[in-house]
Amino acid sequence: MDPPIIIGGGFAGLSNAYFIQGSTLYEEHDKVGFPQHCTGLVSRRVIKILGSLAEETILGYYKRIVIKDLELKTLSILNVREGVYRVDRVKLENLLKEEAENRGSLIMMNKKILDINASSKETCISILDYYDHDVKKTCFNNRIIVIADGVTGFISRRFSKKRKDLYLGLQGFQEKGSYHIDPEEMIVFVDDRIFPGYFGWAIPVSERKMLIGGAWPLKYRDKRRLMKLFTRILMKKGVIKDEKIYNMFGGLINRDFDKTFHKPNIVLAGDAAGFVKPFTGGGLYTSLYQVLSIKNSLDRASEYTDFENLYIRHLRPIISQLYLQRKFTELTYKIGLERFVRNILRISDIFLGIEIDYDYYILPRSLNNI
């Protein structure tokens, strides 16, 4: 099959354009990487897959995740297999765009897709050009459309199910306080009094600065008040100097995996398909897994039916993992995240020792080398 048409110039869309030479990508904004919404934490797998592109953007490295309550009592220490890297997400996406174009993919900025009509014979898209305010219709055969316009994208919302489990992640920067935090540790705070699935984080990003954030269900009306409560507690405990967070950014997290991630001639990718870790909302590795599955399936398929069968077969291991993670997330939230950590994870830590894989809660052998 021919290279795909890609809608959306975020990480998932640009990764498709980078790995699948000759793709055509439409992005409605005039630049990539904005608005910034991601912490940029990735596993060693992501670094290996992207190679020098990712290595150029590394900002930090962490060996452990330390889980604490808001009294700063340590509940568990999770040693991360091969560590966690923090990358400059904006720089990474710009490098992906540049290299995708060097490889022969066409990146069309300021182009918004207004409509898609897909049939077994041909697929047509309506494109609004923000430069000349003109709407054009383009049709093609033997090309799939990869919809990667994110959680709130107009096209992805049309082709996916109604999203019920949306969270808002907010984060920003503040100077470190007097409380010592190891520069190779990320702190995750849990407190069921705020709500049963609450978690916040404090990540050292330099000798003097911390990245502070939290995640809340979108249905909560007082998310900023809860964020202020969280930062005020951290200030009183000496984790940060001031309760006011500056350079705040964030975005929606789609924790509801979409079973309808593919339709005739159409594939939903990345956040648009809910291809994220349900517990944290991180999706860079799962997006890359999906991108490589699309590429491998297109390379071997002559028509869409062949592609669909190959694609589903490629994705079966990661889909099983996402469902497993989803069930795990539902269980911990039902129990209460803080209670789960205190009563289950702590016991496991004492008797078994805990080493986690950043991409998979449980690492099956079939995925060990992916």
N, C-alpha and C positions, 0 to 999 in steps of 0.2 A: 504493500500500500504506500501511497504518497505521504510525505510529512504532514503533520496535523496543522489545523488552524487553532490557535491558542487565544483564549480570551482572559486577559488579566496579566499584569506585569509584576506580580509579587514573586515570592520565592518559588512557589510551585510552577507558575507559568514560565518564569525565566529559566528554571532548571530544565523544563521540557524543551525550551528553545535552545538551550546550551547542549544538551545531550542528543537531541534529534535534529541533525543538520537539515537545513532547508525548510524549517518550520516558519510559519507566519504568525506573529504575535500582535494583538491589538491591546493597547493600554490607553485608558481614557485620560490619564494625567500627563503632564509634560515632563515628568521625571520619575525615576523608580526609587524605591527605598523609603518613600514617604506616603502617608504619615507613619512615623516610627511607632511601633506598638509591641515589639518583641524584646525580651530580655537578652536573647542571643545565646542561650546555653545549648550546647550540642555535645554529642558523644564523640569518642575517637573515631567511630565508624563514619560519621559525617565528614570529618577532616580527611579521612582516607579516601572516601568516594570523590570528594571535590578537589583533593590534592592541593596544589600550590595556590589555587584561588582562595581556599579556606585558610591555608597557613598564613597568607598575607594579612588576614583580618583578625588574627587571634589577639585578644586583649588580656586574657587571664586564664588561669588553670586552677582547678579545685579538686582535691582528693576525697573530700568527705562532705556528707550532708549531716548536720547536727540538728536533731529535732528537740526543741525546747518548748516549755510552756511560757506564759507571759510573766512568770516569776523568775525566768531565766534558769529554771531547773532543767538539766539535761535529761531527756526521756529516752533517747536512743541515738546511736551514732551509726550511720550507714556509710560504709566504705564503698566508693564507686569504682567498679572495675574499669581500668584504664583512664579513670578520671573524667572530669567535665571541663569543657572549654567554653569560654565566653568570647564570642566573635562580634565584630562590628557588622551588624546586619545590613546597615545602609551601604557600607562599602562593599560587602559581599554581593548584594544585589546589583550594584553598578558594575562590578567585575563580571558577573554572570551575563549582564546585558552586552557588555563590550566583547566578551569572548564568544557569545552566541552569534553576534553579527560577524565576527571574524571567521566563524565556522560556516557562514552562509545562510544563517537564519535572518529573516526580515522582521525588525522590531518597529511597529507603527505606533508612535505616540500621538496623544490627543485624538484618539479614535474610540468612540463609544459604540458598543454593539447594542442596538435597540431591539432586535428581534432575530429569532432563529426559526427556520422551517426545515425540518429534516424528514426525509422520506427514504425509501429503499433505493430510489433512482438518483436523487441529488439532494444536496443540502445548500440552503441559501441563508445569507445573513444580511441584515440591514445595518449600515455603518453610518454614524453621525461623525462628520469631520469638524472638530472644533475650530479649525483654522478658517474654513470658508462657510461653515454652518450649512453644509450640504449633506443630504442623506443619499447614500448609494446602496444599491443591492448587488451582491456578488454571489454567484452560484458555482458549485464545483462538484466533482465526482471523485469517489475513491479516496476521500480524505475525512478523517474524523475531526470532530471539534472537541478540544479540551477546555472545559470551563473551569477557570482558576481565578475567579474574581472575588474570592474571599467569602466570609460569613454573610456579609450584608450586600453582596453584589446583586444587582438587578437580575442578571441572567441566572445566576446560581439559585436564587430564591424561586425563580419560576420553575426550574427543572428539578428541584429537590423537595423533600417533604418539609412540612412545617417544623421549625426548630423549637423544641420545647426546653432544652437544657442549655441555656446560654448563660455564660458568666462574663463579668467585666473584670479585666485585670488592670489595675492602676499601679504605677510605680514612678519613682523619681529619685532624686539625689539629696543627700544631706551629709554634713561633716560627721566624722566618727566622734563618739563620746569617750568617756574614760574606761568603759568596759572593754576588756581585751577580747578581740576576735582574731583567731588564727587566719592569716591571709589565704590559706589553702582550704578554708572551710566555708561552706554556705550554711547559714542558719535558717531553719524553717520553724515558724512559730505556729502552735495549734492551741485553740481555746474553744471548747464547746459552748461556753457561755455566750459567745458572740453569735454563733450558729453551729450546728453539729458538724458541718464540713469545712469550717473556716480554716484557712491557713494563710500566713503572711511570710515574708522572707526579708532577710538582710544579707547582702552580698558585698564583701569588700571589693572595691574596684580600683583603689589606690591606697597609699599610706594614710590619706586623710579623708577619703570619701567612701560612702556606702551607697549602694542601690537598695532602696526600701520599697516594698510593694505588697499587695494583697489582692485576693480574688473574691468576688461576691456574686451571688446569683443576680442576674439582670433584673429580676422581679423586685428586688429590694429597692425601696425608694431612697433610703438614707445611706447610700454607699459611701459618699464623701464624708459623712459624719463618722461612719465606722472607720474609715481610713484615718481620720483625724484622731479618733480615740486610740487607734493602734499606734500611731506615731507619738502621741502624747505619753503613752505607757513606755515606749522605747526611750523617749527622752528622759523620763523620770528614772529609768533603770540605768541610764548612762550609756546606752547603745549608740545614740546619736545626740548631737548637741542641741538641736532645736526640733520642735514638733512640725515646723513648716517644711514641706518637701518642695524642692524647686525643679524646674525642667521636667514637669510631670508628663508622662505619656502612657498610653495603654490602648486596649482594644478588646473586642469581643472574642470570647473563646467558645467555640462550638464543641460541646462535649457529647453531642448526640450523634453517634456514627450513623451515616445514611446508607441504608441497604440499597437504595436506588442510585448508586454511584455510577451506573452506566445505563444508557438507553441506546436505541439504534443510532449509530453514527455519532453518539455523544458520550463523553466521559467527564464526570466531575472529579476535580483533583484538589488535593490539599485541604485547606480549611473549608472550601466549598462543599466537600464531600464528608466533612467530619473526620478526615484522616489525621487525627491527633490523638495523643495519649489522653484518655478520658480523665485521668486523675489530675494532671497538671496543665493540660491543654497544649503542651509542646508538640510541634508537628513537623520539624525540619527533617528528621530522619524518615518518618513515615511518608512524607511527601517525596523524598528521594527514592524510597523503595517503590512507590507508585510510578514515578517517572521512569525508572529503569524497567519496570514491568511493561509500561506502554511502549518504550523503545524496543525491547526484545520481542514483543508481540507484533509490532508493526514490521519489524525486519523479516519476520517469518510468515506473515499473512499476505494473501493475495486479494482478499475481500473482507468485508466487515465481519461476516460470520466466523471466518477463521480467526480474525483478531479477537473477537469476543471470547471464544473458547480458550485461546491461549492466555488472554489477559486474566480471566477468572482463575485459571490454573496457577498462573504466576502469583496472584494475590492471595491465594487460599491460606498460606501460612501466616501472613500479616493480619488478615481478617480474623483468623482464629485468635491471634494474640489480642487484637483490639476488643473482641467480644469478651475474652477472659479478663482483660483490664477493666472493661466496663462493669462486669459482675463484681470484681474486686472493689471498684470505686463505690458501687451501690451498697455493698456490704459495709464498708467503712463509714459511709455517710449515715447508714441506718443505725449503726452502733454509736456513732459519734467519733470523729477523727481523733480527738484527744484521748478519749476512752480506749479506742483501738490501740493507739500507740502505748498507752500506759499499761494495759492489761495483756496485750498479745505480743507486740513487737519487742517490748522490753524483756519479756521472758525468753523469746527466741534469741535475743542478743546475748543474754547471760549463758544460755545452754548450748547454742549452736554457733553463735557469731554471725554477723550479717554482712554479706557482700552483695551489693545490688548491681544490676546492669541498668544503665541509665535509659536505655531504649525499651527494655522488657522487664517487667516485674519478675517474671519467671522466665528463664532462658532455656527454651527447648533445644535439643541437639540439632534439629533441622534448620534452626536459624542461627546457629552458633557462628558460622563463617560468612554470613551475609553482610 
